């Protein structure tokens, strides 16, 4: 299944993308695409529905984040060896964990706002893992049982805030609109191998990122288990699993950063695409 949320910010309704590409409203079935709806039994009930009987959503509504606001939006840093190399950083021996502020959480096609004083706003296409069952100190051989599905994430980053202003990475990752998520969550049964997904990103039609999750240093199974030993993951939480090479800060001979008026387009095979217009904050 492809589960999504449609409607204006703060008033999104739950929906399902049918095989014909139309949005079907799930408001009469679940309250939202939240932790309750993402539980294994709830997903089985949704999968058993006859989608023909669900109301079709008219027009082209805004698509919101594919899940309701999570308790934790966990990000993994430097999880592709070639991205670590382009960043001039050592390959990590263990996953690098940081949290993206929930005020950054936004729809897949919402505008990305460059914050006041920003100089080096960058992009990062990433595979998002959506948690379906409470995960606390989960062993690796049970980790996938806690995954509800997958989605596209853009870990927008302000590099000066992140790397040149002292402290942790969080200040460069949590600005408003810096967490486009969706357009939909694809359930785990439709993604047989999350370690073989092509992911890419373009700015104004120029392709900067073109990678594959097969080159992750730490795969999905490892990450779910590892993170759960430090942060209890709740149903509906997201782990954004790192980005392949091709970020703006790694462009040679001179880095390239986002400017108002530009358009980002990004996607992951089988998980959909995002498009964001870059505007002044």
Kinemage of the C-alpha trace (Angstrom):
@kinemage 1
@onewidth
@group {chain A} dominant
@subgroup {mainchain}
@vectorlist {calphas} color= white
{ca unk a 1} P 0.000 0.000 0.000
{ca unk a 2} L 0.854 3.636 -0.451
{ca unk a 3} L -0.489 5.647 2.485
{ca unk a 4} L -0.550 9.437 2.446
{ca unk a 5} L -2.076 12.548 3.953
{ca unk a 6} L -3.825 15.222 1.904
{ca unk a 7} L -5.167 18.680 2.612
{ca unk a 8} L -3.973 22.020 4.028
{ca unk a 9} L -1.214 22.172 6.664
{ca unk a 10} L -2.518 21.151 10.057
{ca unk a 11} L -5.762 19.770 8.609
{ca unk a 12} L -4.519 16.822 6.571
{ca unk a 13} L -6.751 13.786 6.091
{ca unk a 14} L -5.572 10.179 5.758
{ca unk a 15} L -5.574 8.663 2.299
{ca unk a 16} L -4.470 5.808 0.107
{ca unk a 17} L -3.028 5.960 -3.391
{ca unk a 18} L -4.927 3.433 -5.482
{ca unk a 19} L -3.372 1.367 -8.306
{ca unk a 20} L -4.685 3.889 -10.847
{ca unk a 21} L -2.866 6.778 -9.151
{ca unk a 22} L -5.981 8.343 -7.595
{ca unk a 23} L -6.212 9.359 -3.946
{ca unk a 24} L -8.813 7.504 -1.898
{ca unk a 25} L -9.982 9.051 1.358
{ca unk a 26} L -9.481 6.991 4.525
{ca unk a 27} L -11.149 9.415 6.944
{ca unk a 28} L -13.980 6.973 7.569
{ca unk a 29} L -11.550 4.185 8.396
{ca unk a 30} L -8.683 5.703 10.425
{ca unk a 31} L -8.247 9.025 12.192
{ca unk a 32} L -4.837 9.673 10.603
{ca unk a 33} L -1.732 7.939 9.256
{ca unk a 34} L -0.325 7.813 12.768
{ca unk a 35} L 1.131 5.296 15.154
{ca unk a 36} L -2.211 3.570 15.666
{ca unk a 37} L -2.810 3.136 11.921
{ca unk a 38} L 0.756 1.921 11.346
{ca unk a 39} L 0.574 -0.992 13.790
{ca unk a 40} L 0.895 -4.395 12.068
{ca unk a 41} L -2.724 -5.419 12.697
{ca unk a 42} L -4.041 -2.036 11.556
{ca unk a 43} L -2.020 -2.253 8.344
{ca unk a 44} L -3.408 -5.727 7.689
{ca unk a 45} L -6.961 -4.367 8.019
{ca unk a 46} L -6.200 -1.508 5.637
{ca unk a 47} L -4.684 -3.917 3.134
{ca unk a 48} L -7.858 -6.011 3.237
{ca unk a 49} L -10.091 -3.061 2.252
{ca unk a 50} L -11.668 -2.946 -1.186
{ca unk a 51} L -10.194 0.342 -2.362
{ca unk a 52} L -12.979 0.701 -4.949
{ca unk a 53} L -15.379 1.424 -2.072
{ca unk a 54} L -13.331 4.305 -0.687
{ca unk a 55} L -14.297 7.870 -1.697
{ca unk a 56} L -12.111 9.299 -4.460
{ca unk a 57} L -10.551 12.670 -3.606
{ca unk a 58} L -11.366 15.258 -6.256
{ca unk a 59} L -8.850 17.603 -7.852
{ca unk a 60} L -5.195 17.860 -6.921
{ca unk a 61} L -4.999 18.511 -3.189
{ca unk a 62} L -1.832 19.425 -1.360
{ca unk a 63} L 0.049 16.343 -0.176
{ca unk a 64} L 1.203 16.628 3.416
{ca unk a 65} L 3.890 14.650 5.232
{ca unk a 66} L 3.057 10.974 4.729
{ca unk a 67} L 2.693 10.303 8.457
{ca unk a 68} L 1.366 12.422 11.279
{ca unk a 69} L 3.914 14.407 13.245
{ca unk a 70} L 6.224 11.796 14.819
{ca unk a 71} L 7.581 11.688 18.328
{ca unk a 72} L 11.142 11.312 16.978
{ca unk a 73} L 12.627 12.292 13.606
{ca unk a 74} L 16.003 10.568 13.785
{ca unk a 75} L 18.724 11.209 11.190
{ca unk a 76} L 21.903 9.297 10.414
{ca unk a 77} L 25.020 11.194 9.393
{ca unk a 78} L 27.731 10.140 6.937
{ca unk a 79} L 26.139 6.779 6.158
{ca unk a 80} L 27.574 6.494 2.636
{ca unk a 81} L 31.361 6.136 2.391
{ca unk a 82} L 31.604 8.284 -0.751
{ca unk a 83} L 29.554 11.042 0.887
{ca unk a 84} L 31.879 10.977 3.903
{ca unk a 85} L 34.812 11.303 1.497
{ca unk a 86} L 33.326 14.298 -0.326
{ca unk a 87} L 32.660 15.909 3.066
{ca unk a 88} L 36.279 15.381 4.123
{ca unk a 89} L 35.217 13.312 7.126
{ca unk a 90} L 36.264 9.877 8.361
{ca unk a 91} L 34.014 6.892 7.758
{ca unk a 92} L 32.192 6.371 11.057
{ca unk a 93} L 32.801 3.211 13.071
{ca unk a 94} L 29.287 3.400 14.482
{ca unk a 95} L 26.185 5.199 13.169
{ca unk a 96} L 26.143 8.942 13.788
{ca unk a 97} L 22.758 9.918 15.233
{ca unk a 98} L 21.189 13.358 15.404
{ca unk a 99} L 17.599 14.596 15.691
{ca unk a 100} L 15.811 16.855 13.248
{ca unk a 101} L 13.528 19.367 14.949
{ca unk a 102} L 9.852 18.565 14.427
{ca unk a 103} L 9.281 22.194 13.411
{ca unk a 104} L 11.170 21.243 10.224
{ca unk a 105} L 8.585 18.564 9.347
{ca unk a 106} L 6.840 19.504 6.087
{ca unk a 107} L 5.068 18.177 3.032
{ca unk a 108} L 6.981 16.723 0.081
{ca unk a 109} L 6.092 19.575 -2.264
{ca unk a 110} L 5.930 22.481 0.185
{ca unk a 111} L 8.263 25.428 -0.300
{ca unk a 112} L 11.679 25.201 1.365
{ca unk a 113} L 12.464 28.490 3.090
{ca unk a 114} L 16.061 29.659 3.383
{ca unk a 115} L 16.342 31.016 6.929
{ca unk a 116} L 17.467 34.531 7.714
{ca unk a 117} L 21.255 34.791 7.745
{ca unk a 118} L 21.771 31.494 5.915
{ca unk a 119} L 24.633 31.286 3.417
{ca unk a 120} L 25.108 27.585 2.637
{ca unk a 121} L 21.737 25.846 2.355
{ca unk a 122} L 22.165 22.349 0.920
{ca unk a 123} L 20.150 19.267 -0.076
{ca unk a 124} L 20.235 15.566 0.882
{ca unk a 125} L 17.937 12.913 -0.618
{ca unk a 126} L 17.488 10.076 1.872
{ca unk a 127} L 15.560 6.866 2.438
{ca unk a 128} L 13.165 7.263 5.345
{ca unk a 129} L 12.212 4.291 7.520
{ca unk a 130} L 8.822 4.526 9.258
{ca unk a 131} L 8.457 2.636 12.529
{ca unk a 132} L 5.323 0.530 13.059
{ca unk a 133} L 5.941 -1.100 16.445
{ca unk a 134} L 7.525 0.234 19.634
{ca unk a 135} L 11.247 -0.450 19.378
{ca unk a 136} L 13.418 -0.500 22.493
{ca unk a 137} L 16.785 -2.326 22.541
{ca unk a 138} L 15.748 -4.439 19.572
{ca unk a 139} L 18.198 -7.139 18.374
{ca unk a 140} L 19.162 -6.949 14.703
{ca unk a 141} L 17.416 -10.193 13.806
{ca unk a 142} L 14.095 -8.696 14.953
{ca unk a 143} L 14.581 -5.158 13.670
{ca unk a 144} L 12.592 -5.442 10.439
{ca unk a 145} L 9.508 -6.566 12.370
{ca unk a 146} L 9.356 -2.998 13.733
{ca unk a 147} L 9.319 -1.336 10.289
{ca unk a 148} L 5.954 -0.250 8.855
{ca unk a 149} L 7.327 1.089 5.586
{ca unk a 150} L 9.532 3.534 3.708
{ca unk a 151} L 9.372 7.035 2.278
{ca unk a 152} L 11.431 9.767 0.609
{ca unk a 153} L 13.089 12.392 2.829
{ca unk a 154} L 15.015 15.542 1.981
{ca unk a 155} L 17.357 16.331 4.870
{ca unk a 156} L 17.767 20.008 3.956
{ca unk a 157} L 20.836 21.380 5.749
{ca unk a 158} L 22.366 24.793 6.371
{ca unk a 159} L 26.079 23.969 6.331
{ca unk a 160} L 27.356 27.116 8.026
{ca unk a 161} L 24.880 26.650 10.884
{ca unk a 162} L 25.752 22.942 11.037
{ca unk a 163} L 29.540 23.019 10.824
{ca unk a 164} L 30.838 26.526 11.469
{ca unk a 165} L 28.749 27.834 14.345
{ca unk a 166} L 29.882 25.471 17.114
{ca unk a 167} L 27.976 22.783 18.943
{ca unk a 168} L 25.998 19.942 17.408
{ca unk a 169} L 24.702 19.431 13.867
{ca unk a 170} L 21.108 19.990 14.940
{ca unk a 171} L 21.116 23.752 14.457
{ca unk a 172} L 21.795 23.334 10.732
{ca unk a 173} L 19.177 20.635 10.275
{ca unk a 174} L 16.105 21.815 12.142
{ca unk a 175} L 15.085 25.076 10.474
{ca unk a 176} L 11.458 25.432 9.412
{ca unk a 177} L 10.638 23.433 6.229
{ca unk a 178} L 13.961 21.519 6.364
{ca unk a 179} L 12.232 18.122 6.597
{ca unk a 180} L 10.108 17.392 3.481
{ca unk a 181} L 8.714 13.868 3.970
{ca unk a 182} L 6.660 11.780 1.542
{ca unk a 183} L 4.718 11.875 -0.785
{ca unk a 184} L 3.545 8.555 0.652
{ca unk a 185} L 4.686 5.746 2.865
{ca unk a 186} L 5.058 2.483 0.989
{ca unk a 187} L 4.421 -0.488 3.255
{ca unk a 188} L 7.267 -2.887 3.947
{ca unk a 189} L 5.723 -5.760 1.992
{ca unk a 190} L 6.082 -3.751 -1.236
{ca unk a 191} L 9.802 -3.067 -0.700
{ca unk a 192} L 11.457 -6.501 -0.642
{ca unk a 193} L 14.997 -5.105 -0.433
{ca unk a 194} L 15.491 -1.625 1.055
{ca unk a 195} L 19.232 -2.038 0.361
{ca unk a 196} L 18.702 -1.912 -3.397
{ca unk a 197} L 16.870 1.345 -4.084
{ca unk a 198} L 18.063 4.055 -6.464
{ca unk a 199} L 17.777 7.582 -5.092
{ca unk a 200} L 18.467 10.850 -6.884
{ca unk a 201} L 18.133 14.635 -6.656
{ca unk a 202} L 18.128 17.486 -9.186
{ca unk a 203} L 18.296 21.268 -8.805
{ca unk a 204} L 16.795 23.193 -11.732
{ca unk a 205} L 17.060 20.056 -13.851
{ca unk a 206} L 20.735 19.411 -13.103
{ca unk a 207} L 21.257 16.040 -11.467
{ca unk a 208} L 23.591 16.259 -8.482
{ca unk a 209} L 22.810 13.039 -6.605
{ca unk a 210} L 22.379 9.617 -8.185
{ca unk a 211} L 23.059 6.774 -5.770
{ca unk a 212} L 21.814 3.472 -4.428
{ca unk a 213} L 21.033 2.343 -0.902
{ca unk a 214} L 23.247 -0.692 -1.533
{ca unk a 215} L 26.247 1.512 -0.702
{ca unk a 216} L 25.082 2.420 2.797
{ca unk a 217} L 27.674 1.779 5.489
{ca unk a 218} L 24.965 0.717 7.950
{ca unk a 219} L 21.812 -0.820 6.490
{ca unk a 220} L 18.215 -0.451 7.621
{ca unk a 221} L 18.282 -3.539 9.852
{ca unk a 222} L 21.377 -2.316 11.690
{ca unk a 223} L 20.072 1.234 12.042
{ca unk a 224} L 16.692 0.304 13.515
{ca unk a 225} L 18.372 -1.948 16.058
{ca unk a 226} L 21.177 0.484 16.850
{ca unk a 227} L 18.997 3.564 17.298
{ca unk a 228} L 16.562 1.623 19.503
{ca unk a 229} L 19.338 1.087 22.059
{ca unk a 230} L 19.621 4.852 22.585
{ca unk a 231} L 16.176 6.220 21.698
{ca unk a 232} L 12.925 4.351 22.219
{ca unk a 233} L 11.247 4.485 18.822
{ca unk a 234} L 7.478 4.896 18.785
{ca unk a 235} L 5.097 3.874 16.007
{ca unk a 236} L 5.108 6.665 13.434
{ca unk a 237} L 8.694 7.715 14.125
{ca unk a 238} L 11.060 8.200 11.202
{ca unk a 239} L 14.706 7.295 10.697
{ca unk a 240} L 16.262 9.199 7.791
{ca unk a 241} L 19.140 6.947 6.823
{ca unk a 242} L 21.773 9.241 5.288
{ca unk a 243} L 22.544 10.592 1.842
{ca unk a 244} L 24.683 9.453 -1.106
{ca unk a 245} L 27.337 11.754 -2.625
{ca unk a 246} L 26.446 14.791 -4.675
{ca unk a 247} L 25.505 17.359 -2.045
{ca unk a 248} L 26.157 20.991 -2.887
{ca unk a 249} L 28.909 21.412 -0.315
{ca unk a 250} L 30.860 18.629 -2.041
{ca unk a 251} L 30.823 20.102 -5.551
{ca unk a 252} L 34.309 20.793 -6.942
{ca unk a 253} L 36.029 23.128 -7.541
{ca unk a 254} L 33.480 25.397 -5.843
{ca unk a 255} L 30.545 24.344 -3.642
{ca unk a 256} L 27.026 25.059 -4.885
{ca unk a 257} L 24.255 26.126 -2.512
{ca unk a 258} L 20.556 26.768 -2.870
{ca unk a 259} L 19.167 30.164 -3.846
{ca unk a 260} L 15.624 31.558 -3.846
{ca unk a 261} L 13.811 30.791 -7.068
{ca unk a 262} L 15.419 27.397 -7.598
{ca unk a 263} L 13.534 24.080 -7.680
{ca unk a 264} L 14.590 20.778 -6.164
{ca unk a 265} L 13.217 17.507 -7.525
{ca unk a 266} L 14.127 14.223 -5.875
{ca unk a 267} L 12.931 10.670 -5.578
{ca unk a 268} L 13.536 7.036 -4.773
{ca unk a 269} L 12.526 4.257 -7.145
{ca unk a 270} L 9.181 2.844 -6.081
{ca unk a 271} L 8.675 5.406 -3.301
{ca unk a 272} L 7.669 8.488 -5.298
{ca unk a 273} L 9.048 11.960 -5.955
{ca unk a 274} L 9.179 15.341 -4.250
{ca unk a 275} L 9.385 18.835 -5.774
{ca unk a 276} L 10.209 21.911 -3.687
{ca unk a 277} L 10.508 25.561 -4.638
{ca unk a 278} L 13.223 27.417 -2.734
{ca unk a 279} L 12.084 30.762 -1.270
{ca unk a 280} L 13.328 33.437 1.110
{ca unk a 281} L 12.557 32.634 4.724
